[in-house]
Amino acid sequence: MVIVERTTYIDADRDKVAEYLGPDHLTEIWPGMIEVSDVTKLPNGGVKYHYQFKLAGFRIEGDSETIEFDSGDEIYRRVQKNSGHVDSTISWMLIRDNGSTTVKVKAQYEIPNFMLSKLAEPLIRRLNEREADAMLWNLKDRVESAVSMEQT
């Protein structure tokens, strides 16, 4: 199992950050995300959707479903279980911090056989790390820009 963890700080309220992590904005912030469709809100407060993603030249398709959701006062936590070409779990934690937000993301996945070779595993890990870094930077940029525009 491969695990990629990243953390960033966003100068915006936690609820605004959580809004941008919804399926409506994933193709905006996540470089490899091609399409999100068939979005359904779940009774637990989460969402279910179909996605198409591109990584290392491979088109990956699957379904994502919120298996844990808590939008508590201080900490927002959402866990997405993905199934399809790549089985994975992505955990999000958004922590209030004096009007700003600390964002932690943890992705756990198995590299599928069609992508796997001894040389491919380190490459796929690095690509996923870069993907996570770019996604968090895009999230930070979009949310902080939106907040800035609201304040003017």
C-alpha positions in Angstrom: 0.0 0.0 0.0 1.2 3.5 -0.9 0.5 6.4 1.4 0.8 10.1 0.4 0.2 12.7 3.0 0.3 16.5 2.6 -0.6 19.6 4.7 -1.1 23.2 3.7 -2.4 26.4 5.4 -5.1 28.4 3.7 -6.0 32.0 4.7 -9.7 31.4 4.6 -12.5 30.1 6.8 -12.8 26.4 7.1 -16.3 26.3 5.6 -15.2 28.1 2.5 -12.3 25.5 2.1 -14.8 22.6 2.6 -17.0 24.0 -0.2 -14.1 23.9 -2.6 -13.4 20.3 -1.8 -16.8 19.3 -3.1 -17.3 17.5 -6.4 -18.3 20.8 -8.2 -14.7 22.1 -7.9 -12.6 19.0 -8.2 -11.8 19.4 -11.9 -10.7 23.0 -11.2 -8.3 22.2 -8.4 -7.1 18.6 -9.1 -4.8 18.5 -12.2 -5.5 14.9 -13.2 -9.2 15.0 -12.6 -10.9 15.0 -16.1 -14.5 14.7 -15.1 -16.9 14.3 -12.2 -20.4 13.1 -12.9 -23.5 11.5 -11.4 -23.1 13.5 -8.1 -25.5 12.4 -5.3 -25.7 13.9 -1.8 -25.7 11.2 0.9 -27.7 11.1 4.1 -24.5 11.1 6.1 -23.7 14.6 4.7 -21.2 13.3 2.2 -21.4 12.7 -1.5 -21.2 9.9 -4.1 -19.9 10.5 -7.6 -18.3 8.9 -10.7 -14.9 10.3 -11.8 -12.4 10.0 -14.6 -8.8 10.8 -13.8 -5.5 10.7 -15.8 -2.2 9.7 -14.3 1.0 8.7 -16.0 -0.8 8.4 -19.3 -3.4 6.1 -17.9 -7.1 7.0 -17.8 -8.5 5.9 -14.5 -12.2 5.6 -13.9 -14.2 4.8 -10.8 -16.7 5.8 -8.1 -16.2 7.7 -5.0 -18.4 7.6 -1.9 -18.1 9.4 1.5 -17.8 6.7 4.1 -17.1 9.0 7.1 -18.2 12.6 7.5 -18.0 15.0 10.5 -18.3 18.8 10.2 -17.7 19.5 13.8 -17.1 23.0 15.2 -13.3 22.8 15.1 -12.5 19.9 12.8 -14.1 18.9 9.5 -13.3 15.4 8.5 -14.4 13.5 5.3 -13.2 10.1 4.1 -13.8 9.1 0.5 -13.6 5.5 -0.6 -12.8 5.1 -4.3 -13.4 1.9 -6.3 -12.8 1.1 -9.9 -9.5 1.0 -11.8 -7.7 2.0 -8.6 -9.0 1.3 -5.1 -8.1 4.0 -2.7 -9.1 6.0 0.4 -8.7 9.7 0.6 -9.0 11.4 4.0 -9.5 15.1 4.4 -9.1 17.0 7.7 -9.8 20.8 7.8 -8.9 22.4 11.1 -10.0 25.9 12.1 -7.1 28.2 13.0 -8.0 31.8 13.9 -10.1 32.4 10.8 -7.8 30.4 8.6 -7.6 26.7 7.9 -5.0 23.9 8.1 -5.7 21.3 5.5 -4.4 17.7 5.8 -4.9 15.1 3.1 -4.0 11.5 3.2 -4.3 9.2 0.2 -3.9 5.4 0.6 -3.9 3.2 -2.5 -2.7 0.1 -4.1 -1.0 0.5 -7.5 -3.0 -1.7 -9.9 -1.3 -4.5 -11.9 -1.8 -2.7 -15.2 0.4 0.2 -13.9 2.8 -1.9 -11.8 6.4 -2.8 -12.4 9.4 -2.5 -10.1 10.4 0.7 -11.9 6.9 2.1 -12.1 6.1 2.1 -8.3 8.6 4.9 -7.3 7.5 6.9 -10.4 3.8 6.6 -9.6 4.4 7.6 -6.0 6.3 10.7 -7.1 3.6 11.6 -9.6 0.9 11.2 -6.9 2.9 13.4 -4.5 3.2 16.1 -7.2 -0.5 15.8 -8.0 -1.3 16.2 -4.3 1.0 19.3 -4.0 -0.5 20.9 -7.1 -4.1 20.1 -6.0 -3.5 21.7 -2.5 -1.8 24.8 -4.1 -4.8 25.2 -6.5 -7.2 24.8 -3.6 -5.3 27.5 -1.6 -5.2 29.8 -4.6 -8.9 29.4 -5.6 -10.2 29.8 -2.0 -7.9 32.7 -1.1 -8.8 34.5 -4.3 -12.5 34.0 -3.8 -12.3 35.4 -0.2 -10.2 38.3 -1.5 -12.8 39.1 -4.1 -15.6 38.9 -1.6 -13.8 41.4 0.6 -13.5 44.1 -2.1 
